[in-house]
Amino acid sequence: MKQRILSALVAVLLFVTVLFVSDKYIIIFNCMVSILTAVSVGEIFLATKFFNYKPLLIASIVFAAFVPFTNFEVIAPYFGLVIFGYIVFMLATMLRKRHEIPLREFSLLFMLTALISFAFNILVVLRDMGFDGVGGMWKRDGVFLLLVACCCSWLADTGAYFFGRFLGKHKLCPEISPKKTVEGFIGGIVCNVAGMIAIAYGYQELFSANAKVNLPLIGVIALFGALLGTLGDLSASYIKRSCNIKDFGNIMPGHGGVMDRFDSILLVAPMVYLIVSACMDVWPIIVR
């Protein structure tokens, strides 16, 4: 447990450092997201035993690394061309290697590369909502939205871990993830809602410059975040179990790989963006 906590603290410190530095040099955050996306796609290829097929691996990693930079005006016009080129390459590869790569596994690689790339890119989109002044938000509000997406996932996971460890008795989904319990699942929801409201209130009092944070909306986001985070985590566990591996990687001691730590964010980040965008005009998350 000590190793797990220590590596989590190091990761959080690195994450916060990047946020502070990227306030002035925004491309630094894009670079961090690009690296995380590329590593995650590489971990998927490693898990599915197709890491050695270099053309498919390189094309997918390059595509994944490219997506987080599409918010820059100099790159945005080429985004459609890159997507089209990647799809054409993948389809051509599917036909050329039809005897080597089963269709179901090729489809899984294709789907997960797209999901991981665009889900991670939502983190950049959330950050830019504040930088672009969407809905009257300030630059720091974009960072707050980013923290909402990340903490909404990690708090639920942390709460579920500790509640399950000390109070867990009833298995939640033993065939997919034997260690997850109903008590941990409920504890994760409670910790997420309480923790997210506390974080939002702290931001309101310390950094919002007299703006009001929509705490009820934060509670709604936290509730759905805990549910979707669990779905994402179980889905990743199912993939790992199907591939006969324990973790996607070992880049974070006690946690595994990047995908092991960010699997729930793949659904939580898009959910945060959709809710915030849908409520922007009638029930905004930041009121000034």
C-alpha positions as CSV (number, residue, x, y, z in Angstrom):
1,M,0.0,0.0,0.0
2,K,2.9,2.4,0.8
3,Q,4.3,2.0,-2.7
4,R,0.9,2.7,-4.2
5,I,0.4,5.8,-2.2
6,L,4.0,7.1,-2.8
7,S,3.7,6.6,-6.6
8,A,0.3,8.3,-6.6
9,L,1.8,11.3,-4.7
10,V,4.6,11.6,-7.2
11,A,2.2,11.4,-10.1
12,V,0.0,14.1,-8.6
13,L,3.0,16.3,-8.0
14,L,4.1,15.9,-11.6
15,F,0.6,16.6,-12.8
16,V,0.2,19.8,-10.7
17,T,3.7,21.0,-11.9
18,V,2.7,20.6,-15.5
19,L,-0.5,22.5,-14.9
20,F,1.3,25.5,-13.3
21,V,4.0,25.6,-16.1
22,S,1.4,25.2,-18.9
23,D,-0.4,28.2,-17.6
24,K,2.2,30.2,-19.4
25,Y,3.3,27.6,-22.0
26,I,0.1,25.8,-23.0
27,I,1.8,23.4,-25.3
28,I,3.5,21.7,-22.4
29,F,0.1,20.2,-21.2
30,N,-0.6,19.1,-24.8
31,C,2.8,17.3,-24.8
32,M,1.9,15.5,-21.6
33,V,-1.4,14.4,-22.9
34,S,0.2,13.3,-26.1
35,I,2.7,11.2,-24.3
36,L,0.0,9.6,-22.1
37,T,-2.1,8.8,-25.1
38,A,0.8,7.3,-27.1
39,V,1.9,5.2,-24.1
40,S,-1.7,4.0,-23.5
41,V,-2.0,2.9,-27.1
42,G,1.3,1.1,-26.9
43,E,0.2,-0.7,-23.8
44,I,-3.0,-1.9,-25.6
45,F,-0.8,-3.3,-28.4
46,L,1.4,-5.0,-25.9
47,A,-1.5,-6.5,-24.0
48,T,-3.1,-7.9,-27.2
49,K,0.3,-9.4,-28.3
50,F,0.5,-7.3,-31.5
51,F,3.3,-5.1,-30.3
52,N,5.7,-6.7,-32.8
53,Y,3.7,-5.7,-35.8
54,K,5.6,-2.4,-36.3
55,P,3.6,-0.6,-39.1
56,L,0.3,-1.0,-37.3
57,L,1.9,-0.1,-34.0
58,I,3.7,3.0,-35.3
59,A,0.7,4.3,-37.3
60,S,-1.6,4.0,-34.2
61,I,0.9,5.6,-31.8
62,V,1.6,8.5,-34.2
63,F,-2.1,9.1,-34.7
64,A,-2.7,9.0,-30.9
65,A,0.2,11.4,-30.3
66,F,-1.1,13.8,-32.9
67,V,-4.7,14.2,-31.7
68,P,-3.9,16.3,-28.6
69,F,-2.3,19.0,-30.7
70,T,-5.3,19.6,-33.0
71,N,-6.5,22.6,-30.9
72,F,-3.7,24.7,-32.4
73,E,-4.7,26.7,-35.5
74,V,-1.7,25.6,-37.5
75,I,-2.6,22.0,-37.1
76,A,-6.4,22.0,-37.0
77,P,-6.8,22.2,-40.8
78,Y,-5.0,18.9,-41.3
79,F,-6.9,17.0,-38.6
80,G,-9.5,15.6,-41.1
81,L,-6.7,14.5,-43.5
82,V,-4.9,12.7,-40.7
83,I,-8.0,10.9,-39.6
84,F,-8.8,9.9,-43.2
85,G,-5.2,8.7,-43.8
86,Y,-5.2,6.6,-40.6
87,I,-8.5,5.0,-41.5
88,V,-7.4,4.2,-45.0
89,F,-4.1,2.7,-43.7
90,M,-6.0,0.6,-41.1
91,L,-8.4,-0.8,-43.6
92,A,-5.7,-1.6,-46.1
93,T,-3.7,-3.3,-43.3
94,M,-6.8,-5.3,-42.3
95,L,-7.1,-6.7,-45.8
96,R,-3.4,-7.3,-46.3
97,K,-3.0,-9.1,-43.0
98,R,-6.3,-10.8,-42.9
99,H,-4.7,-14.2,-42.4
100,E,-2.4,-13.0,-39.6
101,I,-4.7,-10.7,-37.5
102,P,-8.2,-12.0,-36.6
103,L,-10.9,-9.5,-37.4
104,R,-12.2,-9.3,-33.8
105,E,-8.7,-8.4,-32.5
106,F,-8.0,-5.9,-35.3
107,S,-11.4,-4.3,-34.6
108,L,-10.5,-4.1,-30.9
109,L,-7.2,-2.4,-31.6
110,F,-8.9,0.1,-34.0
111,M,-11.7,0.9,-31.6
112,L,-9.4,1.3,-28.5
113,T,-6.9,3.5,-30.4
114,A,-9.8,5.8,-31.4
115,L,-11.4,5.8,-28.0
116,I,-8.1,6.4,-26.1
117,S,-7.0,9.2,-28.5
118,F,-10.3,11.2,-28.4
119,A,-11.0,10.6,-24.7
120,F,-7.6,11.9,-23.7
121,N,-8.0,14.8,-26.1
122,I,-11.1,15.8,-24.1
123,L,-8.7,16.8,-21.3
124,V,-7.2,19.4,-23.6
125,V,-10.7,20.5,-24.7
126,L,-11.8,21.1,-21.1
127,R,-8.6,23.1,-20.4
128,D,-9.2,25.2,-23.5
129,M,-12.8,26.0,-22.5
130,G,-11.3,28.3,-19.9
131,F,-8.5,29.6,-22.1
132,D,-11.0,30.4,-24.9
133,G,-13.5,32.1,-22.5
134,V,-16.4,29.8,-23.3
135,G,-19.5,30.7,-21.3
136,G,-17.6,33.6,-19.7
137,M,-15.1,31.3,-18.0
138,W,-11.6,32.5,-17.1
139,K,-8.4,30.7,-17.8
140,R,-8.2,29.2,-14.4
141,D,-11.7,27.8,-14.8
142,G,-10.5,25.6,-17.6
143,V,-7.9,24.1,-15.2
144,F,-10.7,23.6,-12.7
145,L,-12.7,21.7,-15.3
146,L,-9.7,19.6,-16.0
147,L,-9.3,18.8,-12.3
148,V,-13.0,18.0,-12.1
149,A,-12.6,15.3,-14.8
150,C,-9.5,13.8,-13.3
151,C,-10.5,14.0,-9.6
152,C,-14.0,12.7,-10.4
153,S,-12.3,9.5,-11.6
154,W,-9.5,9.1,-9.1
155,L,-11.5,9.9,-6.0
156,A,-14.1,7.3,-6.8
157,D,-11.4,4.8,-7.5
158,T,-9.5,5.7,-4.3
159,G,-12.7,5.5,-2.2
160,A,-13.7,2.2,-3.7
161,Y,-10.2,0.8,-3.0
162,F,-10.1,1.7,0.7
163,F,-13.8,1.0,1.4
164,G,-13.4,-2.4,-0.3
165,R,-10.2,-3.2,1.5
166,F,-11.6,-2.6,5.0
167,L,-15.3,-3.2,4.6
168,G,-15.7,-5.2,1.5
169,K,-17.7,-8.5,1.8
170,H,-19.9,-8.9,-1.2
171,K,-18.2,-9.3,-4.6
172,L,-19.4,-6.8,-7.3
173,C,-18.3,-8.6,-10.4
174,P,-16.0,-11.6,-9.4
175,E,-15.6,-13.0,-12.9
176,I,-14.1,-9.8,-14.2
177,S,-12.5,-8.1,-11.2
178,P,-12.4,-10.4,-8.1
179,K,-11.2,-7.6,-5.7
180,K,-14.1,-5.2,-6.4
181,T,-16.9,-5.3,-3.9
182,V,-20.4,-3.8,-3.6
183,E,-19.2,-2.0,-0.4
184,G,-16.3,-0.5,-2.3
185,F,-18.5,0.6,-5.1
186,I,-20.9,2.4,-2.7
187,G,-18.0,3.9,-0.8
188,G,-16.5,5.2,-4.1
189,I,-19.8,7.0,-4.9
190,V,-20.0,8.6,-1.5
191,C,-16.3,9.6,-1.5
192,N,-16.6,11.0,-5.0
193,V,-19.7,13.1,-4.3
194,A,-18.4,14.4,-1.0
195,G,-14.8,14.9,-2.2
196,M,-15.8,16.7,-5.5
197,I,-18.1,19.1,-3.6
198,A,-15.3,19.9,-1.2
199,I,-12.9,20.5,-4.0
200,A,-15.4,22.7,-5.9
201,Y,-16.1,24.7,-2.7
202,G,-12.4,25.1,-2.1
203,Y,-11.9,26.4,-5.6
204,Q,-14.8,28.8,-5.2
205,E,-13.5,30.2,-2.0
206,L,-9.8,30.4,-2.9
207,F,-9.4,30.8,-6.7
208,S,-12.6,31.7,-8.4
209,A,-12.4,35.5,-7.8
210,N,-15.9,35.8,-6.3
211,A,-17.5,33.5,-8.8
212,K,-19.9,30.9,-7.7
213,V,-19.4,27.2,-8.5
214,N,-22.6,25.3,-9.2
215,L,-22.2,22.8,-6.4
216,P,-25.4,20.8,-7.1
217,L,-24.2,20.3,-10.7
218,I,-20.8,19.2,-9.3
219,G,-22.7,16.6,-7.2
220,V,-24.5,15.3,-10.4
221,I,-21.2,15.1,-12.3
222,A,-19.6,13.2,-9.3
223,L,-22.4,10.7,-9.2
224,F,-22.3,9.9,-12.9
225,G,-18.5,10.0,-12.7
226,A,-18.4,7.3,-10.1
227,L,-20.8,5.1,-12.2
228,L,-19.0,5.6,-15.5
229,G,-15.6,5.3,-13.8
230,T,-16.5,1.9,-12.5
231,L,-17.8,0.9,-16.0
232,G,-14.5,2.0,-17.6
233,D,-12.4,0.2,-14.9
234,L,-14.4,-3.0,-15.3
235,S,-14.1,-2.8,-19.1
236,A,-10.3,-2.4,-18.8
237,S,-10.2,-5.4,-16.3
238,Y,-12.2,-7.5,-18.8
239,I,-9.7,-6.7,-21.5
240,K,-6.8,-7.6,-19.2
241,R,-8.4,-10.8,-18.1
242,S,-9.1,-11.7,-21.8
243,C,-5.4,-11.0,-22.6
244,N,-4.2,-13.0,-19.5
245,I,-2.3,-10.1,-18.0
246,K,-2.5,-8.4,-14.5
247,D,-1.6,-4.9,-15.6
248,F,-1.2,-3.0,-18.8
249,G,2.3,-1.9,-17.8
250,N,4.6,-1.1,-14.9
251,I,5.3,2.6,-15.4
252,M,3.7,3.4,-12.0
253,P,4.7,1.1,-9.2
254,G,1.7,-0.2,-7.3
255,H,-0.7,1.0,-10.0
256,G,0.6,-0.6,-13.2
257,G,0.6,1.2,-16.5
258,V,-0.9,4.5,-17.8
259,M,-4.1,2.6,-18.9
260,D,-4.4,1.1,-15.4
261,R,-4.5,4.6,-13.9
262,F,-6.5,6.4,-16.6
263,D,-8.9,3.7,-17.7
264,S,-11.9,5.3,-15.9
265,I,-11.1,8.8,-17.3
266,L,-11.8,7.5,-20.8
267,L,-15.5,7.7,-20.0
268,V,-15.5,10.3,-17.2
269,A,-13.8,13.1,-19.2
270,P,-16.2,13.0,-22.1
271,M,-19.1,12.9,-19.6
272,V,-17.9,16.0,-17.8
273,Y,-17.5,17.8,-21.2
274,L,-21.0,16.8,-22.3
275,I,-22.7,17.9,-19.1
276,V,-20.9,21.2,-18.8
277,S,-21.6,22.0,-22.4
278,A,-25.2,21.0,-22.3
279,C,-25.8,23.1,-19.1
280,M,-23.7,26.1,-20.2
281,D,-26.7,28.4,-21.0
282,V,-29.3,27.2,-18.5
283,W,-27.3,25.9,-15.5
284,P,-23.6,26.9,-15.9
285,I,-21.0,25.3,-13.7
286,I,-19.3,28.7,-13.1
287,V,-21.4,31.8,-12.5
288,R,-19.9,35.3,-12.6
